[in-house]
Amino acid sequence: MSKAKILAGLILITFIVSSQAKVFHDTPRNKLKKREGILSLLPHPPPLPFVPKYDEHQAAYVKAHNDLRRKVGVPPLTWEANLAAAAHAWAQLRKVDCNYRHHSPGKYGENLFWMQYSEFTPASVVQHWFNEKQFFNHTTNRCRCQPETDGCECGHYLNVIWKTTTHVGCSGSVYCDNQKGVYVVCSYYPAGNVKGMNPLNPSTWRENF
């Protein structure tokens, strides 16, 4: 067989295969939507939140909680990075006004503390919360202050000693804008502080009015 015939045969086969492989669209080419690259279809992950390292400062907050929890006979807490991140994020958000009465809308239990200067240690901050014990009636499981007000409240104490809470994470000291002071947030999980419930045995419910 001559080279010319072989070449003609190859050209014919190529034409047949190409014709069979062609894809026909009912929609005109100028109406087809342009395909996006696969990278453009991937979601852009949100930036990772800042997580305070488990350093001596964080460890001091955990120890302060557990020293006081031991006094009332409830299990110790464990530090949790996600809680520390949530606490730090809220402290950063509130540093513009240093409003220690404005809690976050999150799902965790939360204690806030404000001081004019950084003169408090982690132990003294947690002790300040724990001192609200004097206002809590462990017989009725209700705060003696009704309604609770600044200077006579029980929620911070309950968050510190709530028996079924297992983890804690704190913001550390965050300095407020315009020298308004220092802000501290601690987050707790699972959240406690349910009105009428015994904080030392939360399965026991007592509603007293």
C-alpha positions as CSV (number, residue, x, y, z in Angstrom):
1,M,0.0,0.0,0.0
2,S,1.4,3.4,-1.0
3,K,2.2,6.0,1.6
4,A,-0.4,8.3,0.0
5,K,-3.2,5.8,0.6
6,I,-2.1,5.2,4.2
7,L,-2.1,8.9,4.9
8,A,-5.5,9.3,3.4
9,G,-6.9,6.5,5.6
10,L,-5.6,8.1,8.7
11,I,-7.1,11.4,7.8
12,L,-10.5,9.7,7.2
13,I,-10.4,7.9,10.6
14,T,-9.5,11.1,12.4
15,F,-12.4,12.9,10.8
16,I,-14.8,10.2,11.8
17,V,-13.7,10.1,15.4
18,S,-13.7,13.8,15.7
19,S,-17.2,14.0,14.3
20,Q,-18.5,11.3,16.7
21,A,-16.8,13.0,19.7
22,K,-18.3,16.5,19.0
23,V,-20.8,17.6,21.5
24,F,-23.8,19.6,20.2
25,H,-25.7,22.0,22.4
26,D,-29.3,23.1,21.9
27,T,-28.3,26.5,23.4
28,P,-26.3,28.8,21.1
29,R,-22.7,29.2,22.1
30,N,-23.2,32.9,22.8
31,K,-25.9,32.0,25.3
32,L,-23.9,29.4,27.3
33,K,-22.8,30.4,30.8
34,K,-19.1,30.6,31.3
35,R,-17.7,27.9,33.6
36,E,-16.1,29.1,36.8
37,G,-12.8,27.6,37.9
38,I,-13.0,25.1,40.7
39,L,-11.1,27.4,43.1
40,S,-13.8,30.0,42.7
41,L,-16.4,27.5,43.9
42,L,-14.6,26.7,47.1
43,P,-15.8,28.6,50.1
44,H,-13.4,31.0,51.7
45,P,-12.9,29.9,55.3
46,P,-13.2,32.6,57.9
47,P,-9.9,33.7,59.5
48,L,-9.1,31.7,62.6
49,P,-9.9,33.6,65.9
50,F,-7.1,34.6,68.1
51,V,-6.8,32.1,70.9
52,P,-4.9,33.1,74.1
53,K,-2.1,30.6,74.8
54,Y,-2.4,28.4,77.8
55,D,0.3,30.3,79.7
56,E,0.9,31.1,83.4
57,H,-1.9,33.8,83.2
58,Q,-4.5,31.4,81.8
59,A,-3.4,28.6,84.2
60,A,-3.8,31.1,87.1
61,Y,-7.4,31.6,86.1
62,V,-8.1,27.9,86.0
63,K,-6.4,27.4,89.4
64,A,-8.3,30.2,91.0
65,H,-11.6,28.7,89.8
66,N,-10.7,25.2,91.0
67,D,-9.4,26.4,94.4
68,L,-12.8,27.9,95.1
69,R,-14.8,25.1,93.6
70,R,-12.9,22.7,95.9
71,K,-14.2,24.7,98.9
72,V,-17.9,24.0,97.9
73,G,-17.3,20.4,96.9
74,V,-17.7,20.5,93.1
75,P,-15.3,19.0,90.4
76,P,-12.5,21.1,88.9
77,L,-12.7,22.8,85.5
78,T,-10.5,22.2,82.5
79,W,-9.1,25.0,80.3
80,E,-10.7,25.1,76.8
81,A,-9.2,27.0,73.8
82,N,-12.5,27.7,72.1
83,L,-13.8,29.3,75.3
84,A,-10.7,31.4,75.7
85,A,-11.1,32.5,72.0
86,A,-14.8,33.5,72.6
87,A,-13.9,35.3,75.8
88,H,-11.1,37.2,74.1
89,A,-13.2,38.1,71.1
90,W,-16.0,39.6,73.3
91,A,-13.4,41.5,75.3
92,Q,-11.9,43.0,72.1
93,L,-15.4,44.0,70.9
94,R,-16.3,45.7,74.2
95,K,-12.9,47.5,74.6
96,V,-14.4,50.6,73.0
97,D,-16.7,51.3,75.9
98,C,-15.5,48.8,78.6
99,N,-19.2,48.1,79.4
100,Y,-19.0,45.3,81.9
101,R,-22.9,45.1,82.1
102,H,-23.3,44.1,78.5
103,H,-23.0,40.3,78.0
104,S,-22.3,38.5,74.7
105,P,-25.1,36.7,72.9
106,G,-23.1,33.5,72.8
107,K,-24.2,30.1,74.1
108,Y,-21.6,29.9,76.9
109,G,-21.9,31.0,80.5
110,E,-20.0,34.3,81.0
111,N,-18.5,36.4,83.7
112,L,-17.3,40.0,83.1
113,F,-15.0,42.1,85.2
114,W,-13.8,45.6,84.9
115,M,-11.0,47.3,86.8
116,Q,-9.6,50.8,86.5
117,Y,-6.1,49.6,86.5
118,S,-4.4,46.2,86.2
119,E,-4.1,45.9,89.9
120,F,-6.0,42.6,90.2
121,T,-4.5,39.1,89.8
122,P,-6.5,36.3,88.3
123,A,-7.0,34.9,91.8
124,S,-8.5,38.2,93.0
125,V,-10.7,38.5,90.0
126,V,-12.3,35.1,90.5
127,Q,-12.4,35.7,94.3
128,H,-14.4,38.9,93.6
129,W,-17.0,36.8,91.7
130,F,-17.0,34.2,94.3
131,N,-17.7,36.8,97.0
132,E,-21.2,37.1,95.7
133,K,-21.9,33.9,97.7
134,Q,-22.9,36.2,100.6
135,F,-26.0,37.2,98.6
136,F,-27.1,33.7,97.6
137,N,-29.5,31.7,99.7
138,H,-28.6,28.0,99.3
139,T,-31.8,27.0,101.0
140,T,-34.1,28.5,98.5
141,N,-31.6,28.6,95.6
142,R,-32.4,32.2,95.0
143,C,-30.4,35.4,95.2
144,R,-31.4,37.5,98.2
145,C,-31.4,40.6,95.9
146,Q,-34.6,40.9,93.9
147,P,-34.0,42.4,91.5
148,E,-30.3,41.8,91.3
149,T,-28.3,45.1,91.0
150,D,-24.7,46.1,90.7
151,G,-23.3,45.4,94.1
152,C,-25.8,42.8,95.1
153,E,-26.0,40.0,92.6
154,C,-25.3,36.2,92.4
155,G,-24.7,35.2,88.8
156,H,-20.9,35.5,88.8
157,Y,-20.7,33.3,91.9
158,L,-23.0,30.7,90.3
159,N,-20.9,30.5,87.1
160,V,-17.8,29.9,89.2
161,I,-19.2,27.1,91.2
162,W,-21.9,25.5,89.0
163,K,-21.3,21.7,89.4
164,T,-22.1,20.5,85.9
165,T,-19.8,23.1,84.2
166,T,-16.7,21.4,83.1
167,H,-14.6,23.9,81.1
168,V,-13.5,27.5,81.3
169,G,-11.5,29.9,79.2
170,C,-10.6,33.5,79.9
171,S,-9.7,36.5,77.8
172,G,-6.8,37.7,80.0
173,S,-6.5,41.4,80.6
174,V,-7.7,43.5,77.6
175,Y,-7.0,47.2,77.9
176,C,-10.0,49.4,77.0
177,D,-9.7,52.4,74.6
178,N,-8.9,55.8,75.9
179,Q,-7.5,54.5,79.1
180,K,-11.0,53.5,80.4
181,G,-9.6,50.5,82.3
182,V,-9.0,46.8,82.0
183,Y,-11.6,44.2,80.9
184,V,-11.7,40.5,81.7
185,V,-14.1,37.9,80.4
186,C,-14.3,34.2,81.3
187,S,-16.5,31.8,79.4
188,Y,-18.0,28.6,80.8
189,Y,-19.3,25.3,79.3
190,P,-21.8,23.9,79.7
191,A,-23.6,27.0,80.9
192,G,-25.2,27.0,84.3
193,N,-26.7,29.7,86.4
194,V,-30.4,28.6,86.1
195,K,-32.7,30.4,88.5
196,G,-34.2,28.2,91.2
197,M,-31.8,25.3,90.5
198,N,-29.4,24.0,93.1
199,P,-25.9,25.0,91.8
200,L,-24.2,22.2,93.8
201,N,-26.6,19.6,92.5
202,P,-28.3,21.0,89.3
203,S,-30.5,18.0,88.9
204,T,-32.5,19.2,91.9
205,W,-35.0,21.9,90.9
206,R,-36.6,24.2,93.3
207,E,-38.7,27.1,92.3
208,N,-39.4,29.5,95.1
209,F,-40.9,33.0,94.9
